[in-house]
Amino acid sequence: MNPLIIILQQTRTGAILEILLILVVAGIIGYLTAYFFYKSVYTKRILFLEGEKVELKKHIDTLFMEKAKLEQTIKDKDSEIETLKNPRKKE
């Protein structure tokens, strides 16, 4: 065996490094497990919310179009009111 490994296994520093390495590996395994679990759980919810978002954007676009039509109607009615208030004199 490698003499460095033998020396590290016999010292307190070697034991501390081994413990820290094991804790880091355990932490990484725990993090990845939680990440993939919650990703699988919330994927359906995220897709549902994205679908709602698209529908709401379409509804907003429809409302903006209706607003533009109503503003045009208001302008037409205002011009009609002006023509009724000030009829042209026929010569």
ABEGO torsion letter per residue (X at the ends): XBAAAAAAAABAAAAAAAAAAAAAAAAAAAAAAAAAAAAAAAAAAAAAAAAAAAAAAAAAAAAAAAAAAAAAAAAAAAAAAAAAABBBBBX
